[in-house]
Amino acid sequence: MADLQRVLLILFALFAVITAFFQLRSSMKSGRMQNGEASENDVQNMDKKAHIFAFLSAITLALCIILGVISRI
């Protein structure tokens, strides 16, 4: 059970880093869009990927917390 929690925590950290990366890329593309160097579709794609990985990180953290509660009972 503890090994599974560790794996979930590692996945959470990985997904959180990927989320931050895509948010940064989205803001960079947004700045380039204002200069006419990027399209709105590029910004939306980066934003969508950031949302997906944020959701995945939230799910893995919730599962890790649930496993922690179950293992204490």
PQR file with spaces between the fields and no chain letter, atoms N, CA, C, O and H, PARSE charges and radii, in Angstrom:
ATOM       1  N    MET     1       0.824   -1.185    0.000 -0.4000 1.5000
ATOM       2  CA   MET     1       0.000    0.000    0.000 -0.0000 2.0000
ATOM       3  C    MET     1       0.877    1.261    0.000  0.5500 1.7000
ATOM       4  O    MET     1       0.576    2.234   -0.692 -0.5500 1.4000
ATOM       5  N    ALA     2       1.960    1.233    0.780 -0.4000 1.5000
ATOM       6  CA   ALA     2       2.855    2.393    0.846 -0.0000 2.0000
ATOM       7  C    ALA     2       3.567    2.599   -0.491  0.5500 1.7000
ATOM       8  O    ALA     2       3.815    3.734   -0.899 -0.5500 1.4000
ATOM       9  H    ALA     2       2.205    0.443    1.342  0.4000 1.0000
ATOM      10  N    ASP     3       3.893    1.500   -1.168 -0.4000 1.5000
ATOM      11  CA   ASP     3       4.550    1.626   -2.478 -0.0000 2.0000
ATOM      12  C    ASP     3       3.617    2.282   -3.490  0.5500 1.7000
ATOM      13  O    ASP     3       4.046    3.105   -4.299 -0.5500 1.4000
ATOM      14  H    ASP     3       3.692    0.578   -0.836  0.4000 1.0000
ATOM      15  N    LEU     4       2.351    1.915   -3.439 -0.4000 1.5000
ATOM      16  CA   LEU     4       1.368    2.514   -4.338 -0.0000 2.0000
ATOM      17  C    LEU     4       1.212    4.007   -4.048  0.5500 1.7000
ATOM      18  O    LEU     4       1.066    4.813   -4.967 -0.5500 1.4000
ATOM      19  H    LEU     4       2.003    1.246   -2.782  0.4000 1.0000
ATOM      20  N    GLN     5       1.243    4.367   -2.767 -0.4000 1.5000
ATOM      21  CA   GLN     5       1.169    5.784   -2.401 -0.0000 2.0000
ATOM      22  C    GLN     5       2.371    6.552   -2.938  0.5500 1.7000
ATOM      23  O    GLN     5       2.225    7.675   -3.420 -0.5500 1.4000
ATOM      24  H    GLN     5       1.362    3.712   -2.021  0.4000 1.0000
ATOM      25  N    ARG     6       3.546    5.960   -2.861 -0.4000 1.5000
ATOM      26  CA   ARG     6       4.745    6.615   -3.385 -0.0000 2.0000
ATOM      27  C    ARG     6       4.640    6.833   -4.888  0.5500 1.7000
ATOM      28  O    ARG     6       5.000    7.891   -5.404 -0.5500 1.4000
ATOM      29  H    ARG     6       3.665    5.047   -2.470  0.4000 1.0000
ATOM      30  N    VAL     7       4.146    5.822   -5.573 -0.4000 1.5000
ATOM      31  CA   VAL     7       3.979    5.938   -7.027 -0.0000 2.0000
ATOM      32  C    VAL     7       2.991    7.055   -7.349  0.5500 1.7000
ATOM      33  O    VAL     7       3.229    7.852   -8.256 -0.5500 1.4000
ATOM      34  H    VAL     7       3.854    4.962   -5.154  0.4000 1.0000
ATOM      35  N    LEU     8       1.887    7.116   -6.615 -0.4000 1.5000
ATOM      36  CA   LEU     8       0.902    8.163   -6.840 -0.0000 2.0000
ATOM      37  C    LEU     8       1.467    9.554   -6.538  0.5500 1.7000
ATOM      38  O    LEU     8       1.153   10.518   -7.236 -0.5500 1.4000
ATOM      39  H    LEU     8       1.693    6.468   -5.878  0.4000 1.0000
ATOM      40  N    LEU     9       2.293    9.655   -5.506 -0.4000 1.5000
ATOM      41  CA   LEU     9       2.909   10.951   -5.197 -0.0000 2.0000
ATOM      42  C    LEU     9       3.897   11.369   -6.288  0.5500 1.7000
ATOM      43  O    LEU     9       3.982   12.547   -6.637 -0.5500 1.4000
ATOM      44  H    LEU     9       2.548    8.872   -4.939  0.4000 1.0000
ATOM      45  N    ILE    10       4.633   10.410   -6.817 -0.4000 1.5000
ATOM      46  CA   ILE    10       5.555   10.706   -7.914 -0.0000 2.0000
ATOM      47  C    ILE    10       4.780   11.136   -9.151  0.5500 1.7000
ATOM      48  O    ILE    10       5.171   12.080   -9.837 -0.5500 1.4000
ATOM      49  H    ILE    10       4.564    9.454   -6.533  0.4000 1.0000
ATOM      50  N    LEU    11       3.681   10.444   -9.437 -0.4000 1.5000
ATOM      51  CA   LEU    11       2.844   10.838  -10.573 -0.0000 2.0000
ATOM      52  C    LEU    11       2.251   12.226  -10.370  0.5500 1.7000
ATOM      53  O    LEU    11       2.186   13.022  -11.306 -0.5500 1.4000
ATOM      54  H    LEU    11       3.363    9.677   -8.880  0.4000 1.0000
ATOM      55  N    PHE    12       1.816   12.517   -9.135 -0.4000 1.5000
ATOM      56  CA   PHE    12       1.298   13.844   -8.837 -0.0000 2.0000
ATOM      57  C    PHE    12       2.348   14.917   -9.116  0.5500 1.7000
ATOM      58  O    PHE    12       2.063   15.925   -9.764 -0.5500 1.4000
ATOM      59  H    PHE    12       1.868   11.870   -8.374  0.4000 1.0000
ATOM      60  N    ALA    13       3.548   14.693   -8.627 -0.4000 1.5000
ATOM      61  CA   ALA    13       4.616   15.678   -8.841 -0.0000 2.0000
ATOM      62  C    ALA    13       4.927   15.836  -10.321  0.5500 1.7000
ATOM      63  O    ALA    13       5.124   16.952  -10.801 -0.5500 1.4000
ATOM      64  H    ALA    13       3.780   13.875   -8.101  0.4000 1.0000
ATOM      65  N    LEU    14       4.970   14.730  -11.041 -0.4000 1.5000
ATOM      66  CA   LEU    14       5.242   14.776  -12.477 -0.0000 2.0000
ATOM      67  C    LEU    14       4.151   15.541  -13.219  0.5500 1.7000
ATOM      68  O    LEU    14       4.446   16.395  -14.054 -0.5500 1.4000
ATOM      69  H    LEU    14       4.810   13.823  -10.651  0.4000 1.0000
ATOM      70  N    PHE    15       2.897   15.236  -12.915 -0.4000 1.5000
ATOM      71  CA   PHE    15       1.783   15.926  -13.573 -0.0000 2.0000
ATOM      72  C    PHE    15       1.759   17.413  -13.212  0.5500 1.7000
ATOM      73  O    PHE    15       1.423   18.248  -14.052 -0.5500 1.4000
ATOM      74  H    PHE    15       2.658   14.542  -12.236  0.4000 1.0000
ATOM      75  N    ALA    16       2.111   17.744  -11.977 -0.4000 1.5000
ATOM      76  CA   ALA    16       2.141   19.152  -11.569 -0.0000 2.0000
ATOM      77  C    ALA    16       3.225   19.918  -12.326  0.5500 1.7000
ATOM      78  O    ALA    16       3.011   21.062  -12.727 -0.5500 1.4000
ATOM      79  H    ALA    16       2.384   17.066  -11.295  0.4000 1.0000
ATOM      80  N    VAL    17       4.379   19.298  -12.520 -0.4000 1.5000
ATOM      81  CA   VAL    17       5.456   19.944  -13.278 -0.0000 2.0000
ATOM      82  C    VAL    17       5.051   20.117  -14.738  0.5500 1.7000
ATOM      83  O    VAL    17       5.313   21.160  -15.337 -0.5500 1.4000
ATOM      84  H    VAL    17       4.553   18.369  -12.195  0.4000 1.0000
ATOM      85  N    ILE    18       4.418   19.105  -15.306 -0.4000 1.5000
ATOM      86  CA   ILE    18       3.968   19.200  -16.696 -0.0000 2.0000
ATOM      87  C    ILE    18       2.893   20.279  -16.833  0.5500 1.7000
ATOM      88  O    ILE    18       2.866   21.006  -17.826 -0.5500 1.4000
ATOM      89  H    ILE    18       4.205   18.258  -14.819  0.4000 1.0000
ATOM      90  N    THR    19       2.009   20.383  -15.841 -0.4000 1.5000
ATOM      91  CA   THR    19       0.993   21.438  -15.848 -0.0000 2.0000
ATOM      92  C    THR    19       1.642   22.815  -15.860  0.5500 1.7000
ATOM      93  O    THR    19       1.262   23.682  -16.646 -0.5500 1.4000
ATOM      94  H    THR    19       2.031   19.792  -15.035  0.4000 1.0000
ATOM      95  N    ALA    20       2.617   23.009  -14.990 -0.4000 1.5000
ATOM      96  CA   ALA    20       3.311   24.297  -14.945 -0.0000 2.0000
ATOM      97  C    ALA    20       4.006   24.592  -16.271  0.5500 1.7000
ATOM      98  O    ALA    20       4.012   25.733  -16.734 -0.5500 1.4000
ATOM      99  H    ALA    20       2.926   22.304  -14.351  0.4000 1.0000
ATOM     100  N    PHE    21       4.592   23.558  -16.881 -0.4000 1.5000
ATOM     101  CA   PHE    21       5.253   23.735  -18.169 -0.0000 2.0000
ATOM     102  C    PHE    21       4.267   24.210  -19.239  0.5500 1.7000
ATOM     103  O    PHE    21       4.551   25.159  -19.971 -0.5500 1.4000
ATOM     104  H    PHE    21       4.587   22.631  -16.505  0.4000 1.0000
ATOM     105  N    PHE    22       3.115   23.553  -19.326 -0.4000 1.5000
ATOM     106  CA   PHE    22       2.129   23.932  -20.339 -0.0000 2.0000
ATOM     107  C    PHE    22       1.506   25.293  -20.054  0.5500 1.7000
ATOM     108  O    PHE    22       1.161   26.018  -20.987 -0.5500 1.4000
ATOM     109  H    PHE    22       2.885   22.783  -18.731  0.4000 1.0000
ATOM     110  N    GLN    23       1.357   25.651  -18.779 -0.4000 1.5000
ATOM     111  CA   GLN    23       0.861   26.986  -18.464 -0.0000 2.0000
ATOM     112  C    GLN    23       1.865   28.053  -18.888  0.5500 1.7000
ATOM     113  O    GLN    23       1.490   29.108  -19.401 -0.5500 1.4000
ATOM     114  H    GLN    23       1.637   25.062  -18.021  0.4000 1.0000
ATOM     115  N    LEU    24       3.131   27.766  -18.670 -0.4000 1.5000
ATOM     116  CA   LEU    24       4.168   28.697  -19.104 -0.0000 2.0000
ATOM     117  C    LEU    24       4.186   28.823  -20.619  0.5500 1.7000
ATOM     118  O    LEU    24       4.286   29.928  -21.153 -0.5500 1.4000
ATOM     119  H    LEU    24       3.436   26.910  -18.254  0.4000 1.0000
ATOM     120  N    ARG    25       4.092   27.701  -21.306 -0.4000 1.5000
ATOM     121  CA   ARG    25       4.064   27.722  -22.772 -0.0000 2.0000
ATOM     122  C    ARG    25       2.835   28.463  -23.285  0.5500 1.7000
ATOM     123  O    ARG    25       2.912   29.184  -24.279 -0.5500 1.4000
ATOM     124  H    ARG    25       4.011   26.804  -20.872  0.4000 1.0000
ATOM     125  N    SER    26       1.710   28.288  -22.612 -0.4000 1.5000
ATOM     126  CA   SER    26       0.488   28.974  -23.012 -0.0000 2.0000
ATOM     127  C    SER    26       0.644   30.484  -22.883  0.5500 1.7000
ATOM     128  O    SER    26       0.225   31.235  -23.763 -0.5500 1.4000
ATOM     129  H    SER    26       1.647   27.702  -21.804  0.4000 1.0000
ATOM     130  N    SER    27       1.248   30.923  -21.786 -0.4000 1.5000
ATOM     131  CA   SER    27       1.429   32.370  -21.615 -0.0000 2.0000
ATOM     132  C    SER    27       2.453   32.916  -22.608  0.5500 1.7000
ATOM     133  O    SER    27       2.326   34.049  -23.071 -0.5500 1.4000
ATOM     134  H    SER    27       1.589   30.313  -21.071  0.4000 1.0000
ATOM     135  N    MET    28       3.463   32.115  -22.934 -0.4000 1.5000
ATOM     136  CA   MET    28       4.433   32.556  -23.937 -0.0000 2.0000
ATOM     137  C    MET    28       3.770   32.671  -25.308  0.5500 1.7000
ATOM     138  O    MET    28       4.005   33.630  -26.044 -0.5500 1.4000
ATOM     139  H    MET    28       3.566   31.194  -22.558  0.4000 1.0000
ATOM     140  N    LYS    29       2.943   31.686  -25.640 -0.4000 1.5000
ATOM     141  CA   LYS    29       2.233   31.725  -26.925 -0.0000 2.0000
ATOM     142  C    LYS    29       1.248   32.883  -26.961  0.5500 1.7000
ATOM     143  O    LYS    29       1.032   33.485  -28.012 -0.5500 1.4000
ATOM     144  H    LYS    29       2.752   30.908  -25.042  0.4000 1.0000
ATOM     145  N    SER    30       0.647   33.198  -25.811 -0.4000 1.5000
ATOM     146  CA   SER    30      -0.289   34.313  -25.749 -0.0000 2.0000
ATOM     147  C    SER    30       0.427   35.628  -26.048  0.5500 1.7000
ATOM     148  O    SER    30      -0.109   36.487  -26.748 -0.5500 1.4000
ATOM     149  H    SER    30       0.823   32.708  -24.957  0.4000 1.0000
ATOM     150  N    GLY    31       1.619   35.778  -25.523 -0.4000 1.5000
ATOM     151  CA   GLY    31       2.404   36.967  -25.815 -0.0000 2.0000
ATOM     152  C    GLY    31       2.796   37.040  -27.277  0.5500 1.7000
ATOM     153  O    GLY    31       2.792   38.113  -27.881 -0.5500 1.4000
ATOM     154  H    GLY    31       2.054   35.080  -24.955  0.4000 1.0000
ATOM     155  N    ARG    32       3.133   35.895  -27.837 -0.4000 1.5000
ATOM     156  CA   ARG    32       3.482   35.862  -29.262 -0.0000 2.0000
ATOM     157  C    ARG    32       2.268   36.111  -30.143  0.5500 1.7000
ATOM     158  O    ARG    32       2.385   36.662  -31.238 -0.5500 1.4000
ATOM     159  H    ARG    32       3.137   35.024  -27.346  0.4000 1.0000
ATOM     160  N    MET    33       1.094   35.698  -29.652 -0.4000 1.5000
ATOM     161  CA   MET    33      -0.127   35.921  -30.416 -0.0000 2.0000
ATOM     162  C    MET    33      -0.407   37.414  -30.545  0.5500 1.7000
ATOM     163  O    MET    33      -0.881   37.873  -31.584 -0.5500 1.4000
ATOM     164  H    MET    33       1.000   35.251  -28.763  0.4000 1.0000
ATOM     165  N    GLN    34      -0.115   38.161  -29.499 -0.4000 1.5000
ATOM     166  CA   GLN    34      -0.323   39.610  -29.545 -0.0000 2.0000
ATOM     167  C    GLN    34       0.597   40.268  -30.566  0.5500 1.7000
ATOM     168  O    GLN    34       0.257   41.302  -31.140 -0.5500 1.4000
ATOM     169  H    GLN    34       0.270   37.788  -28.655  0.4000 1.0000
ATOM     170  N    ASN    35       1.763   39.665  -30.790 -0.4000 1.5000
ATOM     171  CA   ASN    35       2.693   40.183  -31.795 -0.0000 2.0000
ATOM     172  C    ASN    35       2.426   39.615  -33.187  0.5500 1.7000
ATOM     173  O    ASN    35       3.074   40.004  -34.159 -0.5500 1.4000
ATOM     174  H    ASN    35       2.039   38.825  -30.324  0.4000 1.0000
ATOM     175  N    GLY    36       1.475   38.702  -33.275 -0.4000 1.5000
ATOM     176  CA   GLY    36       1.136   38.105  -34.559 -0.0000 2.0000
ATOM     177  C    GLY    36       2.010   36.923  -34.931  0.5500 1.7000
ATOM     178  O    GLY    36       1.972   36.471  -36.076 -0.5500 1.4000
ATOM     179  H    GLY    36       0.949   38.386  -32.486  0.4000 1.0000
ATOM     180  N    GLU    37       2.804   36.406  -33.986 -0.4000 1.5000
ATOM     181  CA   GLU    37       3.709   35.293  -34.279 -0.0000 2.0000
ATOM     182  C    GLU    37       3.103   33.929  -33.983  0.5500 1.7000
ATOM     183  O    GLU    37       3.664   32.910  -34.386 -0.5500 1.4000
ATOM     184  H    GLU    37       2.835   36.773  -33.057  0.4000 1.0000
ATOM     185  N    ALA    38       1.978   33.887  -33.291 -0.4000 1.5000
ATOM     186  CA   ALA    38       1.323   32.622  -32.951 -0.0000 2.0000
ATOM     187  C    ALA    38      -0.180   32.787  -33.157  0.5500 1.7000
ATOM     188  O    ALA    38      -0.713   33.897  -33.146 -0.5500 1.4000
ATOM     189  H    ALA    38       1.523   34.715  -32.963  0.4000 1.0000
ATOM     190  N    SER    39      -0.845   31.647  -33.346 -0.4000 1.5000
ATOM     191  CA   SER    39      -2.287   31.694  -33.557 -0.0000 2.0000
ATOM     192  C    SER    39      -3.028   31.431  -32.249  0.5500 1.7000
ATOM     193  O    SER    39      -2.459   30.912  -31.289 -0.5500 1.4000
ATOM     194  H    SER    39      -0.412   30.745  -33.356  0.4000 1.0000
ATOM     195  N    GLU    40      -4.285   31.791  -32.232 -0.4000 1.5000
ATOM     196  CA   GLU    40      -5.116   31.558  -31.048 -0.0000 2.0000
ATOM     197  C    GLU    40      -5.300   30.062  -30.809  0.5500 1.7000
ATOM     198  O    GLU    40      -5.463   29.629  -29.668 -0.5500 1.4000
ATOM     199  H    GLU    40      -4.747   32.212  -33.012  0.4000 1.0000
ATOM     200  N    ASN    41      -5.275   29.285  -31.863 -0.4000 1.5000
ATOM     201  CA   ASN    41      -5.412   27.839  -31.746 -0.0000 2.0000
ATOM     202  C    ASN    41      -4.241   27.243  -30.964  0.5500 1.7000
ATOM     203  O    ASN    41      -4.433   26.317  -30.175 -0.5500 1.4000
ATOM     204  H    ASN    41      -5.142   29.637  -32.790  0.4000 1.0000
ATOM     205  N    ASP    42      -3.032   27.764  -31.175 -0.4000 1.5000
ATOM     206  CA   ASP    42      -1.864   27.289  -30.427 -0.0000 2.0000
ATOM     207  C    ASP    42      -2.030   27.551  -28.935  0.5500 1.7000
ATOM     208  O    ASP    42      -1.721   26.696  -28.105 -0.5500 1.4000
ATOM     209  H    ASP    42      -2.876   28.516  -31.815  0.4000 1.0000
ATOM     210  N    VAL    43      -2.517   28.731  -28.607 -0.4000 1.5000
ATOM     211  CA   VAL    43      -2.721   29.095  -27.200 -0.0000 2.0000
ATOM     212  C    VAL    43      -3.778   28.194  -26.576  0.5500 1.7000
ATOM     213  O    VAL    43      -3.610   27.735  -25.446 -0.5500 1.4000
ATOM     214  H    VAL    43      -2.769   29.426  -29.280  0.4000 1.0000
ATOM     215  N    GLN    44      -4.851   27.939  -27.291 -0.4000 1.5000
ATOM     216  CA   GLN    44      -5.921   27.088  -26.771 -0.0000 2.0000
ATOM     217  C    GLN    44      -5.438   25.654  -26.576  0.5500 1.7000
ATOM     218  O    GLN    44      -5.820   25.002  -25.604 -0.5500 1.4000
ATOM     219  H    GLN    44      -4.987   28.312  -28.209  0.4000 1.0000
ATOM     220  N    ASN    45      -4.599   25.154  -27.491 -0.4000 1.5000
ATOM     221  CA   ASN    45      -4.065   23.798  -27.346 -0.0000 2.0000
ATOM     222  C    ASN    45      -3.193   23.673  -26.103  0.5500 1.7000
ATOM     223  O    ASN    45      -3.309   22.700  -25.357 -0.5500 1.4000
ATOM     224  H    ASN    45      -4.289   25.684  -28.280  0.4000 1.0000
ATOM     225  N    MET    46      -2.328   24.644  -25.880 -0.4000 1.5000
ATOM     226  CA   MET    46      -1.473   24.619  -24.691 -0.0000 2.0000
ATOM     227  C    MET    46      -2.308   24.730  -23.421  0.5500 1.7000
ATOM     228  O    MET    46      -2.024   24.060  -22.428 -0.5500 1.4000
ATOM     229  H    MET    46      -2.234   25.434  -26.486  0.4000 1.0000
ATOM     230  N    ASP    47      -3.325   25.563  -23.449 -0.4000 1.5000
ATOM     231  CA   ASP    47      -4.198   25.730  -22.293 -0.0000 2.0000
ATOM     232  C    ASP    47      -4.982   24.451  -22.003  0.5500 1.7000
ATOM     233  O    ASP    47      -5.169   24.076  -20.845 -0.5500 1.4000
ATOM     234  H    ASP    47      -3.557   26.107  -24.256  0.4000 1.0000
ATOM     235  N    LYS    48      -5.432   23.794  -23.056 -0.4000 1.5000
ATOM     236  CA   LYS    48      -6.173   22.540  -22.896 -0.0000 2.0000
ATOM     237  C    LYS    48      -5.282   21.457  -22.290  0.5500 1.7000
ATOM     238  O    LYS    48      -5.722   20.703  -21.421 -0.5500 1.4000
ATOM     239  H    LYS    48      -5.279   24.099  -23.996  0.4000 1.0000
ATOM     240  N    LYS    49      -4.037   21.378  -22.744 -0.4000 1.5000
ATOM     241  CA   LYS    49      -3.103   20.392  -22.189 -0.0000 2.0000
ATOM     242  C    LYS    49      -2.810   20.694  -20.722  0.5500 1.7000
ATOM     243  O    LYS    49      -2.700   19.775  -19.910 -0.5500 1.4000
ATOM     244  H    LYS    49      -3.679   21.990  -23.450  0.4000 1.0000
ATOM     245  N    ALA    50      -2.686   21.969  -20.381 -0.4000 1.5000
ATOM     246  CA   ALA    50      -2.453   22.343  -18.981 -0.0000 2.0000
ATOM     247  C    ALA    50      -3.629   21.918  -18.115  0.5500 1.7000
ATOM     248  O    ALA    50      -3.431   21.434  -17.000 -0.5500 1.4000
ATOM     249  H    ALA    50      -2.776   22.715  -21.040  0.4000 1.0000
ATOM     250  N    HIS    51      -4.845   22.093  -18.610 -0.4000 1.5000
ATOM     251  CA   HIS    51      -6.029   21.685  -17.849 -0.0000 2.0000
ATOM     252  C    HIS    51      -6.070   20.174  -17.665  0.5500 1.7000
ATOM     253  O    HIS    51      -6.412   19.690  -16.586 -0.5500 1.4000
ATOM     254  H    HIS    51      -5.005   22.486  -19.515  0.4000 1.0000
ATOM     255  N    ILE    52      -5.730   19.438  -18.695 -0.4000 1.5000
ATOM     256  CA   ILE    52      -5.747   17.973  -18.599 -0.0000 2.0000
ATOM     257  C    ILE    52      -4.760   17.491  -17.541  0.5500 1.7000
ATOM     258  O    ILE    52      -5.106   16.656  -16.705 -0.5500 1.4000
ATOM     259  H    ILE    52      -5.453   19.832  -19.571  0.4000 1.0000
ATOM     260  N    PHE    53      -3.538   18.008  -17.570 -0.4000 1.5000
ATOM     261  CA   PHE    53      -2.544   17.557  -16.603 -0.0000 2.0000
ATOM     262  C    PHE    53      -2.850   18.064  -15.196  0.5500 1.7000
ATOM     263  O    PHE    53      -2.496   17.399  -14.222 -0.5500 1.4000
ATOM     264  H    PHE    53      -3.256   18.686  -18.249  0.4000 1.0000
ATOM     265  N    ALA    54      -3.491   19.211  -15.064 -0.4000 1.5000
ATOM     266  CA   ALA    54      -3.917   19.677  -13.749 -0.0000 2.0000
ATOM     267  C    ALA    54      -4.980   18.740  -13.172  0.5500 1.7000
ATOM     268  O    ALA    54      -4.962   18.418  -11.985 -0.5500 1.4000
ATOM     269  H    ALA    54      -3.778   19.751  -15.856  0.4000 1.0000
ATOM     270  N    PHE    55      -5.889   18.316  -14.020 -0.4000 1.5000
ATOM     271  CA   PHE    55      -6.914   17.363  -13.588 -0.0000 2.0000
ATOM     272  C    PHE    55      -6.272   16.040  -13.172  0.5500 1.7000
ATOM     273  O    PHE    55      -6.641   15.467  -12.147 -0.5500 1.4000
ATOM     274  H    PHE    55      -5.903   18.578  -14.985  0.4000 1.0000
ATOM     275  N    LEU    56      -5.314   15.554  -13.960 -0.4000 1.5000
ATOM     276  CA   LEU    56      -4.633   14.302  -13.618 -0.0000 2.0000
ATOM     277  C    LEU    56      -3.867   14.425  -12.302  0.5500 1.7000
ATOM     278  O    LEU    56      -3.857   13.488  -11.503 -0.5500 1.4000
ATOM     279  H    LEU    56      -5.013   16.019  -14.793  0.4000 1.0000
ATOM     280  N    SER    57      -3.231   15.562  -12.072 -0.4000 1.5000
ATOM     281  CA   SER    57      -2.508   15.726  -10.810 -0.0000 2.0000
ATOM     282  C    SER    57      -3.476   15.765   -9.636  0.5500 1.7000
ATOM     283  O    SER    57      -3.171   15.225   -8.573 -0.5500 1.4000
ATOM     284  H    SER    57      -3.239   16.323  -12.721  0.4000 1.0000
ATOM     285  N    ALA    58      -4.627   16.386   -9.803 -0.4000 1.5000
ATOM     286  CA   ALA    58      -5.623   16.416   -8.733 -0.0000 2.0000
ATOM     287  C    ALA    58      -6.156   15.019   -8.436  0.5500 1.7000
ATOM     288  O    ALA    58      -6.349   14.660   -7.274 -0.5500 1.4000
ATOM     289  H    ALA    58      -4.875   16.825  -10.666  0.4000 1.0000
ATOM     290  N    ILE    59      -6.389   14.241   -9.468 -0.4000 1.5000
ATOM     291  CA   ILE    59      -6.889   12.871   -9.279 -0.0000 2.0000
ATOM     292  C    ILE    59      -5.865   12.012   -8.554  0.5500 1.7000
ATOM     293  O    ILE    59      -6.216   11.281   -7.627 -0.5500 1.4000
ATOM     294  H    ILE    59      -6.232   14.532  -10.412  0.4000 1.0000
ATOM     295  N    THR    60      -4.589   12.091   -8.966 -0.4000 1.5000
ATOM     296  CA   THR    60      -3.571   11.265   -8.314 -0.0000 2.0000
ATOM     297  C    THR    60      -3.372   11.689   -6.859  0.5500 1.7000
ATOM     298  O    THR    60      -3.142   10.837   -6.000 -0.5500 1.4000
ATOM     299  H    THR    60      -4.303   12.684   -9.719  0.4000 1.0000
ATOM     300  N    LEU    61      -3.455   12.977   -6.569 -0.4000 1.5000
ATOM     301  CA   LEU    61      -3.324   13.425   -5.184 -0.0000 2.0000
ATOM     302  C    LEU    61      -4.512   12.940   -4.349  0.5500 1.7000
ATOM     303  O    LEU    61      -4.335   12.503   -3.212 -0.5500 1.4000
ATOM     304  H    LEU    61      -3.642   13.668   -7.267  0.4000 1.0000
ATOM     305  N    ALA    62      -5.710   13.017   -4.908 -0.4000 1.5000
ATOM     306  CA   ALA    62      -6.891   12.542   -4.189 -0.0000 2.0000
ATOM     307  C    ALA    62      -6.798   11.038   -3.915  0.5500 1.7000
ATOM     308  O    ALA    62      -7.137   10.583   -2.823 -0.5500 1.4000
ATOM     309  H    ALA    62      -5.854   13.373   -5.831  0.4000 1.0000
ATOM     310  N    LEU    63      -6.343   10.278   -4.895 -0.4000 1.5000
ATOM     311  CA   LEU    63      -6.188    8.831   -4.696 -0.0000 2.0000
ATOM     312  C    LEU    63      -5.148    8.531   -3.620  0.5500 1.7000
ATOM     313  O    LEU    63      -5.324    7.626   -2.804 -0.5500 1.4000
ATOM     314  H    LEU    63      -6.068   10.648   -5.782  0.4000 1.0000
ATOM     315  N    CYS    64      -4.077    9.294   -3.629 -0.4000 1.5000
ATOM     316  CA   CYS    64      -3.040    9.099   -2.614 -0.0000 2.0000
ATOM     317  C    CYS    64      -3.586    9.387   -1.214  0.5500 1.7000
ATOM     318  O    CYS    64      -3.292    8.654   -0.269 -0.5500 1.4000
ATOM     319  H    CYS    64      -3.933   10.029   -4.292  0.4000 1.0000
ATOM     320  N    ILE    65      -4.371   10.442   -1.082 -0.4000 1.5000
ATOM     321  CA   ILE    65      -4.970   10.775    0.215 -0.0000 2.0000
ATOM     322  C    ILE    65      -5.939    9.686    0.652  0.5500 1.7000
ATOM     323  O    ILE    65      -5.949    9.289    1.817 -0.5500 1.4000
ATOM     324  H    ILE    65      -4.610   11.037   -1.849  0.4000 1.0000
ATOM     325  N    ILE    66      -6.748    9.208   -0.276 -0.4000 1.5000
ATOM     326  CA   ILE    66      -7.709    8.148    0.046 -0.0000 2.0000
ATOM     327  C    ILE    66      -6.987    6.880    0.494  0.5500 1.7000
ATOM     328  O    ILE    66      -7.397    6.240    1.463 -0.5500 1.4000
ATOM     329  H    ILE    66      -6.740    9.531   -1.222  0.4000 1.0000
ATOM     330  N    LEU    67      -5.920    6.519   -0.203 -0.4000 1.5000
ATOM     331  CA   LEU    67      -5.148    5.333    0.203 -0.0000 2.0000
ATOM     332  C    LEU    67      -4.526    5.537    1.578  0.5500 1.7000
ATOM     333  O    LEU    67      -4.463    4.594    2.367 -0.5500 1.4000
ATOM     334  H    LEU    67      -5.587    7.038   -0.989  0.4000 1.0000
ATOM     335  N    GLY    68      -4.070    6.740    1.880 -0.4000 1.5000
ATOM     336  CA   GLY    68      -3.516    7.024    3.187 -0.0000 2.0000
ATOM     337  C    GLY    68      -4.550    6.876    4.295  0.5500 1.7000
ATOM     338  O    GLY    68      -4.254    6.351    5.368 -0.5500 1.4000
ATOM     339  H    GLY    68      -4.121    7.506    1.239  0.4000 1.0000
ATOM     340  N    VAL    69      -5.764    7.344    4.025 -0.4000 1.5000
ATOM     341  CA   VAL    69      -6.839    7.220    5.021 -0.0000 2.0000
ATOM     342  C    VAL    69      -7.212    5.759    5.210  0.5500 1.7000
ATOM     343  O    VAL    69      -7.408    5.302    6.336 -0.5500 1.4000
ATOM     344  H    VAL    69      -6.004    7.771    3.153  0.4000 1.0000
ATOM     345  N    ILE    70      -7.309    5.034    4.117 -0.4000 1.5000
ATOM     346  CA   ILE    70      -7.682    3.617    4.201 -0.0000 2.0000
ATOM     347  C    ILE    70      -6.623    2.815    4.947  0.5500 1.7000
ATOM     348  O    ILE    70      -6.957    1.915    5.718 -0.5500 1.4000
ATOM     349  H    ILE    70      -7.150    5.405    3.202  0.4000 1.0000
ATOM     350  N    SER    71      -5.358    3.130    4.727 -0.4000 1.5000
ATOM     351  CA   SER    71      -4.286    2.365    5.386 -0.0000 2.0000
ATOM     352  C    SER    71      -4.205    2.664    6.879  0.5500 1.7000
ATOM     353  O    SER    71      -3.659    1.859    7.634 -0.5500 1.4000
ATOM     354  H    SER    71      -5.087    3.862    4.101  0.4000 1.0000
ATOM     355  N    ARG    72      -4.739    3.808    7.324 -0.4000 1.5000
ATOM     356  CA   ARG    72      -4.732    4.157    8.750 -0.0000 2.0000
ATOM     357  C    ARG    72      -5.869    3.484    9.509  0.5500 1.7000
ATOM     358  O    ARG    72      -5.817    3.365   10.733 -0.5500 1.4000
ATOM     359  H    ARG    72      -5.182    4.461    6.710  0.4000 1.0000
ATOM     360  N    ILE    73      -6.882    3.051    8.793 -0.4000 1.5000
ATOM     361  CA   ILE    73      -8.057    2.442    9.454 -0.0000 2.0000
ATOM     362  C    ILE    73      -7.757    1.023    9.875  0.5500 1.7000
ATOM     363  O    ILE    73      -8.619    0.352   10.443 -0.5500 1.4000
ATOM     364  H    ILE    73      -6.924    3.148    7.799  0.4000 1.0000
